[in-house]
Amino acid sequence: MVSIDSKVIEFRNLIALKLLSHAPEKMLIQTLADNSARELTSDDLPVIELMLEAFDLILDHSVNAVRINGSETNIRRAMRLILQDFQSKLDVDPDQLIAEYPSLPAPAQAQLLAQVNEIKIAQPQLSNHSLNYLTTELFILYCRYSQGEPSPYQLNQIFTSGQLAMIQGNQPIFTLAQSLVAGVSKAVKTELNEIESYYLMLKIWLSVQN
């Protein structure tokens, strides 16, 4: 069995993450390796294509451009898995985790750090593992809304009116989720879909239960 250099794996993860963040926009193949220490080879895209197939995502490419087609749910699933490879360990301090995230501009780092502190103040019982999970979700929101064109479902496609009322009724956590989503919105200078607050509220609630 042929072993693959860890630097090659990291490079391919970075390219996949870039494509996922920009989905469904097309990216010029010649620009994929910009700001990387390594050049794109003929082997890289086929490997990334196989990796994405596990998430029911399609790598659609022409002679000089490439993009990812698939549902928003699967795009985010793939991003979560790839981001795990950039974590030195699962229970690393959230501040260190943010520093380990790839290609994160300094203003976005500062924004995430502020939001982690906001979560810590509102839910001091959360473990580092839970905080890292929520931080990753915020990072994904930042990537999708600053670089791509996310297409999340509408509220009435996912939740019944009773479920929406129940979520809104958990006021402290729902208010926290709304504040965090508003912070991402301010950072990326665009409005996030209203469903993001509901998704994030459920993720915070599940983290609190654990």
DRENBAMI-691946 format. One record per residue: residue number from 1; residue in three letters; x negated, y negated, z negated of N, C-alpha, C in turn. Coordinates in Angstrom, 2 decimals. Each point is the difference from the previous one (the first is absolute). Example, Ala and Ser with C-alpha at 12.3 -4.5 7.8 and 13.67 -1.06 7.14 Angstrom:
% DRENBAMI-691946
{1, 'ALA', {-13.19, 5.69, -7.80}, {0.89, -1.19, 0.00}, {-0.90, -1.20, 0.00}},
{2, 'SER', {0.35, -1.05, 0.72}, {-0.82, -1.19, -0.06}, {0.77, -1.09, -0.73}},
% end
This chain:
% DRENBAMI-691946
{1, 'MET', {-0.84, 1.20, 0.00}, {0.84, -1.20, 0.00}, {-0.88, -1.26, 0.00}},
{2, 'VAL', {0.28, -0.92, 0.93}, {-0.82, -1.20, 0.14}, {0.48, -1.05, -1.00}},
{3, 'SER', {-0.92, -0.50, -0.81}, {0.36, -1.04, -0.96}, {-0.01, -1.37, 0.69}},
{4, 'ILE', {0.87, -0.88, -0.46}, {0.10, -1.33, 0.58}, {-0.56, -1.01, -0.98}},
{5, 'ASP', {-0.84, -0.87, 0.49}, {-0.62, -1.02, -0.83}, {1.10, -0.85, -0.67}},
{6, 'SER', {-0.19, -0.27, -1.28}, {1.00, -0.78, -0.75}, {0.18, -1.40, 0.60}},
{7, 'LYS', {-1.05, -0.54, 0.60}, {0.10, -1.32, 0.62}, {0.90, 0.03, 1.23}},
{8, 'VAL', {-0.02, 1.14, 0.72}, {0.86, 0.16, 1.17}, {1.46, 0.07, -0.46}},
{9, 'ILE', {0.25, 0.76, -1.07}, {1.36, 0.12, -0.55}, {0.52, -1.37, -0.45}},
{10, 'GLU', {-0.86, -0.75, -0.70}, {0.40, -1.33, -0.47}, {0.30, -0.92, 1.18}},
{11, 'PHE', {-0.83, 0.07, 1.04}, {0.21, -0.84, 1.19}, {1.34, 0.33, 0.65}},
{12, 'ARG', {0.29, 1.30, 0.16}, {1.27, 0.40, 0.62}, {1.19, -0.39, -0.87}},
{13, 'ASN', {-0.15, 0.08, -1.30}, {1.06, -0.44, -0.90}, {0.27, -1.50, 0.16}},
{14, 'LEU', {-1.08, -0.77, 0.15}, {0.14, -1.45, 0.18}, {0.72, -0.32, 1.30}},
{15, 'ILE', {-0.34, 0.73, 1.07}, {0.66, -0.23, 1.29}, {1.48, 0.37, -0.10}},
{16, 'ALA', {0.28, 1.15, -0.63}, {1.40, 0.44, -0.16}, {0.78, -1.01, -0.83}},
{17, 'LEU', {-0.61, -0.50, -1.07}, {0.67, -0.97, -0.86}, {0.27, -1.31, 0.76}},
{18, 'LYS', {-0.93, -0.39, 0.84}, {0.19, -1.20, 0.80}, {1.17, 0.16, 0.97}},
{19, 'LEU', {0.06, 1.17, 0.65}, {1.09, 0.27, 0.93}, {1.35, 0.07, -0.72}},
{20, 'LEU', {0.01, 0.63, -1.17}, {1.23, 0.11, -0.78}, {0.47, -1.37, -0.48}},
{21, 'SER', {-0.94, -0.82, -0.42}, {0.36, -1.34, -0.48}, {0.61, -0.85, 1.10}},
{22, 'HIS', {-0.48, 0.18, 1.23}, {0.46, -0.82, 1.13}, {1.20, 0.60, 0.73}},
{23, 'ALA', {0.39, 1.22, -0.34}, {1.09, 0.67, 0.73}, {1.26, -0.86, 0.01}},
{24, 'PRO', {0.75, 0.00, 1.10}, {-0.23, 0.74, 1.27}, {-0.74, -0.83, 1.05}},
{25, 'GLU', {-0.72, -1.04, -0.44}, {-0.72, -0.83, 0.95}, {-1.15, 0.76, 0.65}},
{26, 'LYS', {-0.25, -0.32, 1.26}, {-1.13, 0.60, 0.70}, {-1.29, -0.70, -0.41}},
{27, 'MET', {-1.08, 0.78, -0.08}, {-1.31, -0.55, -0.29}, {-0.95, 0.41, 1.11}},
{28, 'LEU', {-0.84, -0.92, 0.42}, {-0.99, 0.33, 1.01}, {-1.00, 0.98, -0.60}},
{29, 'ILE', {-0.27, 1.07, 0.72}, {-0.91, 1.02, -0.50}, {-1.38, -0.58, -0.29}},
{30, 'GLN', {-0.44, -0.95, 0.83}, {-1.33, -0.57, -0.18}, {-0.13, -0.83, -1.28}},
{31, 'THR', {1.15, -0.37, -0.59}, {-0.05, -0.82, -1.23}, {0.16, 0.84, -1.27}},
{32, 'LEU', {0.31, 1.28, 0.13}, {0.28, 0.82, -1.18}, {-1.18, 0.09, -0.96}},
{33, 'ALA', {-1.19, 0.00, 0.56}, {-1.19, 0.15, -0.85}, {-0.65, -1.33, -0.35}},
{34, 'ASP', {0.70, -1.11, 0.27}, {-0.55, -1.31, -0.37}, {-0.29, -0.04, -1.49}},
{35, 'ASN', {-1.12, -0.62, -0.35}, {-0.44, -0.15, -1.39}, {-0.34, 1.34, -0.65}},
{36, 'SER', {-0.26, 1.02, 0.81}, {-0.40, 1.30, -0.53}, {-1.47, 0.26, 0.35}},
{37, 'ALA', {-0.64, 0.82, -0.81}, {-1.41, 0.31, 0.24}, {-0.16, 1.08, 1.07}},
{38, 'ARG', {1.12, 0.55, 0.45}, {-0.03, 1.12, 0.94}, {0.89, -0.31, 1.20}},
{39, 'GLU', {-0.39, 0.53, 1.16}, {0.80, -0.20, 1.20}, {1.00, 1.14, 0.17}},
{40, 'LEU', {1.12, -0.29, 0.62}, {1.02, 1.00, 0.28}, {-0.51, 0.97, 1.06}},
{41, 'THR', {0.14, 1.30, -0.26}, {-0.42, 1.01, 0.97}, {1.21, 0.69, 0.60}},
{42, 'SER', {-0.24, 0.83, 1.01}, {1.09, 0.71, 0.67}, {0.66, 1.03, -0.92}},
{43, 'ASP', {-0.66, 0.36, -1.10}, {0.55, 0.99, -0.93}, {0.95, -0.61, -1.03}},
{44, 'ASP', {-0.14, -1.29, -0.26}, {0.70, -0.60, -1.13}, {1.52, -0.03, 0.16}},
{45, 'LEU', {0.49, -0.53, 1.11}, {1.45, -0.14, 0.18}, {0.73, 1.35, 0.02}},
{46, 'PRO', {-0.55, 1.04, 0.66}, {0.69, 1.30, -0.05}, {0.12, 0.55, -1.43}},
{47, 'VAL', {-1.02, -0.21, -0.82}, {0.06, 0.46, -1.40}, {1.05, -0.80, -0.77}},
{48, 'ILE', {0.02, -1.31, 0.20}, {1.00, -0.84, -0.66}, {1.40, 0.39, 0.46}},
{49, 'GLU', {0.14, 0.31, 1.27}, {1.30, 0.42, 0.54}, {0.50, 1.26, -0.70}},
{50, 'LEU', {-0.88, 0.97, -0.19}, {0.38, 1.23, -0.70}, {0.39, -0.27, -1.44}},
{51, 'MET', {-0.74, -0.88, -0.65}, {0.28, -0.35, -1.39}, {1.39, -0.63, -0.13}},
{52, 'LEU', {0.34, -0.87, 0.94}, {1.28, -0.71, -0.06}, {1.17, 0.90, 0.35}},
{53, 'GLU', {-0.25, 1.04, 0.79}, {1.07, 0.93, 0.35}, {0.58, 0.68, -1.24}},
{54, 'ALA', {-0.81, 0.15, -1.04}, {0.47, 0.61, -1.24}, {1.08, -0.85, -0.66}},
{55, 'PHE', {0.09, -1.27, 0.39}, {1.01, -0.91, -0.56}, {1.08, -0.32, 1.05}},
{56, 'ASP', {0.06, 0.81, 1.03}, {0.97, -0.22, 1.09}, {-0.17, -1.37, 0.65}},
{57, 'LEU', {-1.25, -0.42, 0.12}, {-0.32, -1.26, 0.66}, {-0.70, 0.29, 1.32}},
{58, 'ILE', {0.29, -0.82, 0.99}, {-0.55, 0.21, 1.34}, {-1.01, -1.11, 0.31}},
{59, 'LEU', {-1.19, 0.42, 0.45}, {-1.01, -0.97, 0.43}, {0.20, -0.21, 1.50}},
{60, 'ASP', {0.56, -1.14, 0.34}, {0.34, -0.32, 1.38}, {-1.12, -0.84, 0.59}},
{61, 'HIS', {-0.74, 0.56, 0.97}, {-1.11, -0.79, 0.54}, {-0.04, 0.00, 1.52}},
{62, 'SER', {-0.45, -1.13, 0.52}, {-0.22, -0.17, 1.43}, {-1.52, -0.02, 0.20}},
{63, 'VAL', {-0.43, -0.53, 1.13}, {-1.43, -0.01, 0.30}, {-0.77, -0.86, -0.99}},
{64, 'ASN', {0.58, -1.16, -0.36}, {-0.78, -0.93, -0.83}, {0.69, -0.43, -1.30}},
{65, 'ALA', {1.19, 0.56, -0.28}, {0.72, -0.41, -1.22}, {0.63, 1.20, -0.67}},
{66, 'VAL', {0.30, -0.18, -1.28}, {0.57, 1.11, -0.78}, {0.93, -0.57, -1.07}},
{67, 'ARG', {1.03, 0.77, -0.33}, {0.90, -0.40, -1.09}, {0.62, 1.26, -0.60}},
{68, 'ILE', {0.62, -0.20, -1.19}, {0.66, 1.11, -0.69}, {1.51, -0.19, 0.09}},
{69, 'ASN', {0.67, 1.07, 0.37}, {1.46, 0.02, 0.02}, {0.50, 0.96, -1.08}},
{70, 'GLY', {1.01, -0.41, -0.73}, {0.57, 0.86, -1.03}, {0.80, -0.82, -0.99}},
{71, 'SER', {0.62, 0.68, -0.94}, {0.85, -0.70, -0.97}, {-0.85, -0.74, -1.03}},
{72, 'GLU', {0.58, -1.03, -0.57}, {-0.69, -0.77, -1.04}, {-0.33, 0.88, -1.20}},
{73, 'THR', {0.90, 0.92, -0.33}, {-0.23, 0.91, -1.13}, {-1.26, 0.82, 0.23}},
{74, 'ASN', {-0.17, 0.55, 1.20}, {-1.16, 0.84, 0.29}, {-1.28, -0.81, 0.11}},
{75, 'ILE', {0.12, -1.22, 0.51}, {-1.17, -0.88, 0.06}, {-0.54, -0.24, -1.41}},
{76, 'ARG', {0.88, -0.27, -0.93}, {-0.44, -0.29, -1.37}, {-0.49, 1.26, -0.71}},
{77, 'ARG', {0.60, 1.14, 0.29}, {-0.49, 1.27, -0.55}, {-1.45, 0.22, 0.42}},
{78, 'ALA', {-0.28, -0.22, 1.27}, {-1.36, 0.19, 0.51}, {-0.97, -0.99, -0.64}},
{79, 'MET', {0.43, -1.24, -0.18}, {-0.87, -1.00, -0.62}, {-0.33, 0.38, -1.43}},
{80, 'ARG', {0.99, 0.50, -0.74}, {-0.25, 0.40, -1.39}, {-1.08, 1.09, -0.07}},
{81, 'LEU', {0.11, 0.99, 0.86}, {-0.96, 1.10, -0.03}, {-1.40, -0.48, 0.36}},
{82, 'ILE', {-0.09, -0.82, 1.03}, {-1.31, -0.50, 0.42}, {-0.63, -0.85, -1.09}},
{83, 'LEU', {0.80, -0.83, -0.64}, {-0.54, -0.87, -1.05}, {-0.54, 0.78, -1.19}},
{84, 'GLN', {0.51, 1.20, -0.23}, {-0.54, 0.83, -1.08}, {-1.47, 0.30, 0.20}},
{85, 'ASP', {-0.44, 0.07, 1.25}, {-1.40, 0.30, 0.30}, {-0.93, -1.15, -0.39}},
{86, 'PHE', {0.58, -1.19, -0.18}, {-0.82, -1.15, -0.38}, {-0.05, -0.20, -1.50}},
{87, 'GLN', {0.71, 0.85, -0.75}, {-0.02, -0.07, -1.46}, {-1.13, 0.89, -0.54}},
{88, 'SER', {-0.81, -0.56, -0.87}, {-1.08, 0.79, -0.59}, {0.56, 1.07, -0.93}},
{89, 'LYS', {1.13, -0.29, -0.66}, {0.71, 0.98, -0.82}, {1.42, -0.50, -0.22}},
{90, 'LEU', {0.91, 0.91, -0.34}, {1.41, -0.33, -0.07}, {0.34, -0.98, -1.11}},
{91, 'ASP', {-0.73, 0.07, -1.12}, {0.34, -0.87, -1.13}, {-0.99, -1.15, -0.15}},
{92, 'VAL', {-0.60, -0.40, 1.13}, {-0.93, -1.13, -0.03}, {0.76, -1.24, -0.45}},
{93, 'ASP', {-0.72, -0.94, -0.61}, {0.63, -1.26, -0.41}, {0.55, -0.71, 1.23}},
{94, 'PRO', {1.22, -0.53, -0.06}, {0.61, -0.65, 1.17}, {-0.86, -1.10, 0.61}},
{95, 'ASP', {-0.73, -0.75, -0.85}, {-0.87, -1.05, 0.52}, {-1.07, 0.58, 0.93}},
{96, 'GLN', {-0.54, 1.15, -0.39}, {-1.01, 0.66, 0.82}, {0.63, 0.56, 1.27}},
{97, 'LEU', {1.22, 0.53, -0.14}, {0.70, 0.55, 1.17}, {0.19, -1.07, 1.05}},
{98, 'ILE', {0.40, -1.19, -0.40}, {0.21, -1.10, 0.95}, {-1.30, -0.34, 0.72}},
{99, 'ALA', {-1.11, 0.05, -0.73}, {-1.31, -0.26, 0.61}, {-0.39, 1.09, 0.99}},
{100, 'GLU', {0.54, 1.22, -0.20}, {-0.32, 1.12, 0.88}, {0.85, 0.04, 1.26}},
{101, 'TYR', {1.10, -0.74, 0.02}, {0.85, -0.02, 1.19}, {-0.78, -0.53, 1.19}},
{102, 'PRO', {0.16, 0.61, 1.17}, {-0.76, -0.45, 1.18}, {0.59, -1.26, 0.63}},
{103, 'SER', {-0.90, -0.86, 0.47}, {0.37, -1.17, 0.82}, {1.06, -0.86, -0.66}},
{104, 'LEU', {-0.15, -0.23, -1.30}, {0.98, -0.84, -0.71}, {-0.62, -1.38, -0.24}},
{105, 'PRO', {0.56, -1.05, 0.62}, {-0.56, -1.34, -0.17}, {0.04, -0.45, -1.46}},
{106, 'ALA', {-0.90, -0.90, -0.34}, {-0.09, -0.48, -1.38}, {1.32, -0.58, -0.53}},
{107, 'PRO', {0.73, -0.81, 0.79}, {1.28, -0.51, -0.52}, {1.00, 1.11, -0.31}},
{108, 'ALA', {0.00, 1.06, 0.83}, {0.91, 1.12, -0.25}, {-0.43, 0.78, -1.24}},
{109, 'GLN', {-1.31, 0.12, -0.21}, {-0.50, 0.65, -1.22}, {0.48, -0.77, -1.23}},
{110, 'ALA', {-0.14, -1.31, 0.04}, {0.42, -0.83, -1.13}, {1.51, 0.14, -0.24}},
{111, 'GLN', {0.76, 0.05, 1.09}, {1.45, 0.15, -0.12}, {0.36, 1.33, -0.64}},
{112, 'LEU', {-0.65, 1.08, 0.43}, {0.29, 1.32, -0.57}, {-0.40, 0.07, -1.47}},
{113, 'LEU', {-1.14, -0.59, -0.34}, {-0.43, -0.02, -1.40}, {1.03, -0.71, -0.87}},
{114, 'ALA', {0.52, -1.13, 0.51}, {1.02, -0.75, -0.75}, {1.27, 0.83, -0.16}},
{115, 'GLN', {0.35, 0.75, 1.03}, {1.22, 0.81, -0.06}, {-0.17, 1.19, -0.93}},
{116, 'VAL', {-1.20, 0.58, -0.03}, {-0.26, 1.09, -0.95}, {0.14, -0.51, -1.43}},
{117, 'ASN', {-0.52, -1.19, -0.25}, {0.13, -0.58, -1.35}, {1.47, -0.27, -0.33}},
{118, 'GLU', {0.78, -0.40, 1.00}, {1.42, -0.23, -0.21}, {0.70, 1.30, -0.40}},
{119, 'ILE', {-0.38, 1.10, 0.66}, {0.58, 1.31, -0.33}, {-0.42, 0.42, -1.41}},
{120, 'LYS', {-1.28, -0.20, -0.33}, {-0.51, 0.38, -1.31}, {0.75, -0.73, -1.13}},
{121, 'ILE', {0.27, -1.28, 0.22}, {0.70, -0.79, -1.01}, {1.45, 0.47, -0.15}},
{122, 'ALA', {0.63, 0.28, 1.16}, {1.42, 0.39, -0.04}, {0.19, 1.45, -0.46}},
{123, 'GLN', {-0.97, 0.88, 0.34}, {0.11, 1.42, -0.34}, {-1.34, 0.49, -0.58}},
{124, 'PRO', {-0.33, -0.43, -1.22}, {-1.32, 0.30, -0.57}, {-0.25, 1.49, -0.25}},
{125, 'GLN', {1.05, 0.83, 0.02}, {-0.16, 1.42, -0.27}, {-0.52, 0.79, 1.19}},
{126, 'LEU', {-0.06, -0.62, 1.18}, {-0.39, 0.74, 1.20}, {-1.47, 0.40, -0.04}},
{127, 'SER', {-0.28, 1.22, 0.44}, {-1.37, 0.49, 0.07}, {-0.70, -0.58, 1.23}},
{128, 'ASN', {-1.33, 0.15, 0.05}, {-0.74, -0.44, 1.18}, {0.48, 0.72, 1.26}},
{129, 'HIS', {0.33, 1.28, -0.15}, {0.49, 0.77, 1.14}, {1.27, -0.63, 0.58}},
{130, 'SER', {0.93, -0.37, -0.87}, {1.25, -0.62, 0.45}, {-0.26, -1.39, 0.58}},
{131, 'LEU', {-0.88, -0.75, -0.64}, {-0.33, -1.34, 0.50}, {-0.64, 0.09, 1.38}},
{132, 'ASN', {-0.86, 1.00, 0.21}, {-0.65, 0.17, 1.29}, {1.00, 0.37, 1.08}},
{133, 'TYR', {0.97, 0.83, -0.37}, {1.06, 0.37, 0.94}, {0.76, -1.24, 0.46}},
{134, 'LEU', {0.36, -0.87, -0.94}, {0.75, -1.20, 0.33}, {-0.88, -1.00, 0.76}},
{135, 'THR', {-1.26, -0.08, -0.36}, {-0.93, -0.90, 0.70}, {-0.15, 0.43, 1.45}},
{136, 'THR', {-0.06, 1.30, 0.22}, {-0.10, 0.52, 1.37}, {1.24, -0.36, 0.81}},
{137, 'GLU', {1.16, 0.08, -0.64}, {1.24, -0.37, 0.69}, {-0.03, -1.48, 0.40}},
{138, 'LEU', {-0.50, -0.85, -0.88}, {-0.09, -1.42, 0.32}, {-1.01, -0.26, 1.11}},
{139, 'PHE', {-1.11, 0.75, -0.02}, {-1.02, -0.12, 1.05}, {0.59, 0.39, 1.36}},
{140, 'ILE', {0.78, 1.06, 0.02}, {0.63, 0.45, 1.25}, {0.97, -1.07, 0.51}},
{141, 'LEU', {0.78, -0.59, -0.90}, {0.90, -1.09, 0.40}, {-0.80, -1.15, 0.61}},
{142, 'TYR', {-1.12, -0.32, -0.64}, {-0.84, -1.09, 0.51}, {-0.49, 0.33, 1.42}},
{143, 'CYS', {-0.49, 1.22, 0.20}, {-0.53, 0.40, 1.31}, {1.09, 0.00, 1.07}},
{144, 'ARG', {1.14, 0.58, -0.32}, {1.07, 0.13, 1.00}, {0.57, -1.36, 0.41}},
{145, 'TYR', {0.20, -0.88, -0.98}, {0.64, -1.27, 0.33}, {-0.99, -1.07, 0.49}},
{146, 'SER', {-1.29, 0.18, -0.27}, {-0.98, -0.98, 0.48}, {-0.56, 0.38, 1.36}},
{147, 'GLN', {0.09, 1.29, 0.36}, {-0.64, 0.45, 1.24}, {0.97, 0.66, 0.99}},
{148, 'GLY', {1.03, 0.65, -0.48}, {0.87, 0.76, 0.88}, {1.41, -0.55, 0.09}},
{149, 'GLU', {0.90, 0.84, 0.45}, {1.42, -0.36, 0.09}, {0.81, 1.12, -0.65}},
{150, 'PRO', {0.08, -0.03, -1.34}, {0.72, 1.08, -0.69}, {1.48, 0.00, 0.34}},
{151, 'SER', {0.56, 1.18, 0.05}, {1.43, 0.11, 0.31}, {0.70, 0.87, -1.03}},
{152, 'PRO', {0.03, -0.46, -1.27}, {0.68, 0.79, -1.02}, {1.50, 0.03, 0.23}},
{153, 'TYR', {0.64, 0.97, -0.61}, {1.45, 0.13, 0.15}, {0.72, -1.15, -0.70}},
{154, 'GLN', {1.23, -0.21, 0.40}, {0.83, -0.99, -0.67}, {0.59, 0.61, -1.28}},
{155, 'LEU', {0.38, -0.86, -0.92}, {0.48, 0.46, -1.31}, {1.14, 0.99, 0.12}},
{156, 'ASN', {0.98, -0.32, 0.87}, {1.19, 0.86, 0.08}, {-0.26, 1.33, 0.70}},
{157, 'GLN', {-1.21, 0.15, 0.57}, {-0.37, 1.27, 0.60}, {-0.57, 0.97, -1.04}},
{158, 'ILE', {-0.47, -0.55, -1.10}, {-0.69, 0.80, -1.02}, {0.81, 0.11, -1.29}},
{159, 'PHE', {0.58, -1.10, -0.44}, {0.66, -0.04, -1.30}, {1.50, -0.25, 0.15}},
{160, 'THR', {0.77, 0.62, -0.88}, {1.42, -0.32, -0.09}, {0.15, -1.27, -0.84}},
{161, 'SER', {1.17, -0.60, 0.04}, {0.24, -1.20, -0.80}, {-0.18, 0.28, -1.49}},
{162, 'GLY', {0.39, 1.21, -0.42}, {-0.17, 0.38, -1.40}, {-1.45, 0.12, -0.39}},
{163, 'GLN', {-0.82, 0.57, 0.89}, {-1.43, 0.13, -0.27}, {-0.67, -1.37, -0.06}},
{164, 'LEU', {0.39, -0.89, 0.89}, {-0.56, -1.36, 0.00}, {0.33, -0.71, -1.31}},
{165, 'ALA', {1.22, 0.17, -0.46}, {0.42, -0.63, -1.26}, {-0.80, 0.57, -1.18}},
{166, 'MET', {-0.25, 1.31, 0.04}, {-0.75, 0.64, -1.08}, {-1.44, -0.51, -0.03}},
{167, 'ILE', {-0.61, -0.14, 1.18}, {-1.37, -0.51, 0.08}, {-0.06, -1.43, -0.51}},
{168, 'GLN', {0.92, -0.83, 0.45}, {0.03, -1.40, -0.43}, {0.29, -0.12, -1.49}},
{169, 'GLY', {0.69, 1.00, -0.54}, {0.36, -0.03, -1.41}, {-1.19, 0.21, -0.92}},
{170, 'ASN', {-1.07, 0.61, 0.51}, {-1.22, 0.16, -0.81}, {-0.80, -1.29, 0.15}},
{171, 'GLN', {0.48, -1.04, -0.63}, {-0.45, -1.36, 0.27}, {-1.50, -0.23, -0.18}},
{172, 'PRO', {-0.61, 0.44, -1.12}, {-1.43, -0.30, -0.17}, {-0.87, 0.57, 1.12}},
{173, 'ILE', {0.24, 1.26, 0.38}, {-0.83, 0.62, 1.03}, {0.33, -0.55, 1.38}},
{174, 'PHE', {1.28, -0.24, 0.25}, {0.39, -0.55, 1.31}, {-0.57, -1.41, 0.17}},
{175, 'THR', {0.03, -0.78, -1.06}, {-0.57, -1.36, 0.05}, {-1.50, 0.05, 0.27}},
{176, 'LEU', {-0.68, 0.96, -0.64}, {-1.44, 0.17, 0.22}, {-0.26, 0.36, 1.46}},
{177, 'ALA', {0.77, 0.94, 0.53}, {-0.17, 0.42, 1.40}, {0.21, -1.18, 0.95}},
{178, 'GLN', {1.02, -0.79, -0.26}, {0.28, -1.16, 0.85}, {-1.16, -1.00, -0.05}},
{179, 'SER', {-0.56, -0.19, -1.21}, {-1.11, -0.93, -0.15}, {-1.24, 0.49, 0.76}},
{180, 'LEU', {-0.27, 1.31, -0.06}, {-1.16, 0.57, 0.68}, {0.16, -0.10, 1.52}},
{181, 'VAL', {1.18, 0.29, 0.49}, {0.26, -0.10, 1.44}, {-0.11, -1.46, 0.46}},
{182, 'ALA', {0.48, -0.92, -0.83}, {-0.12, -1.43, 0.33}, {-1.47, -0.41, 0.07}},
{183, 'GLY', {-0.83, 0.60, -0.87}, {-1.43, -0.29, 0.03}, {-0.65, 0.46, 1.29}},
{184, 'VAL', {0.38, 1.19, 0.46}, {-0.52, 0.50, 1.28}, {0.47, -0.91, 1.13}},
{185, 'SER', {1.27, -0.37, -0.05}, {0.58, -0.88, 1.02}, {-0.77, -1.32, 0.10}},
{186, 'LYS', {-0.33, -0.56, -1.15}, {-0.76, -1.25, -0.02}, {-1.39, 0.19, 0.58}},
{187, 'ALA', {-0.63, 1.14, -0.32}, {-1.36, 0.27, 0.48}, {-0.06, 0.19, 1.51}},
{188, 'VAL', {1.01, 0.68, 0.55}, {-0.03, 0.29, 1.44}, {0.77, -1.05, 0.82}},
{189, 'LYS', {0.61, -0.96, -0.71}, {0.72, -1.10, 0.65}, {1.13, 0.48, 0.92}},
{190, 'THR', {0.73, 1.00, -0.46}, {1.17, 0.47, 0.72}, {0.97, 0.66, -0.97}},
{191, 'GLU', {1.27, -0.03, 0.33}, {1.00, 0.62, -0.86}, {-0.05, 1.52, 0.13}},
{192, 'LEU', {0.04, 0.69, -1.12}, {0.08, 1.45, 0.01}, {1.46, 0.42, 0.04}},
{193, 'ASN', {0.25, 1.15, 0.59}, {1.35, 0.54, 0.04}, {0.51, 0.17, -1.43}},
{194, 'GLU', {1.27, -0.34, -0.21}, {0.55, 0.03, -1.36}, {-0.05, 1.39, -0.62}},
{195, 'ILE', {-0.09, 1.05, 0.82}, {0.00, 1.35, -0.55}, {-1.29, 0.29, -0.77}},
{196, 'GLU', {-1.07, -0.78, 0.27}, {-1.28, 0.26, -0.66}, {0.12, -0.15, -1.52}},
{197, 'SER', {0.79, -0.95, -0.47}, {0.17, -0.19, -1.45}, {0.66, 1.21, -0.63}},
{198, 'TYR', {0.95, 0.60, 0.72}, {0.72, 1.16, -0.53}, {-0.92, 1.23, -0.02}},
{199, 'TYR', {-0.77, 0.19, 1.09}, {-0.95, 1.11, 0.03}, {-1.01, -0.14, -1.14}},
{200, 'LEU', {-0.55, -1.21, -0.14}, {-1.03, -0.22, -1.00}, {0.56, 0.15, -1.40}},
{201, 'MET', {1.23, -0.44, -0.22}, {0.62, 0.15, -1.31}, {0.08, 1.47, -0.38}},
{202, 'LEU', {0.42, 0.85, 0.95}, {0.11, 1.44, -0.29}, {-1.37, 0.60, -0.31}},
{203, 'LYS', {-1.03, -0.47, 0.70}, {-1.35, 0.52, -0.24}, {-0.51, -0.42, -1.38}},
{204, 'ILE', {0.31, -1.24, -0.39}, {-0.38, -0.45, -1.35}, {0.76, 0.82, -1.04}},
{205, 'TRP', {1.28, 0.19, 0.23}, {0.83, 0.76, -0.95}, {-0.52, 1.42, -0.16}},
{206, 'LEU', {-0.35, 0.65, 1.11}, {-0.55, 1.37, -0.07}, {-1.32, 0.01, -0.76}},
{207, 'SER', {-0.83, -1.03, 0.21}, {-1.28, -0.08, -0.71}, {0.22, -0.15, -1.49}},
{208, 'VAL', {1.00, -0.79, -0.38}, {0.32, -0.18, -1.42}, {0.46, 1.30, -0.62}},
{209, 'GLN', {0.78, 0.80, 0.75}, {0.50, 1.28, -0.52}, {-1.13, 0.99, -0.24}},
{210, 'ASN', {-1.05, -0.11, 0.81}, {-1.14, 0.92, -0.15}, {-0.90, -0.40, -1.16}},
% end
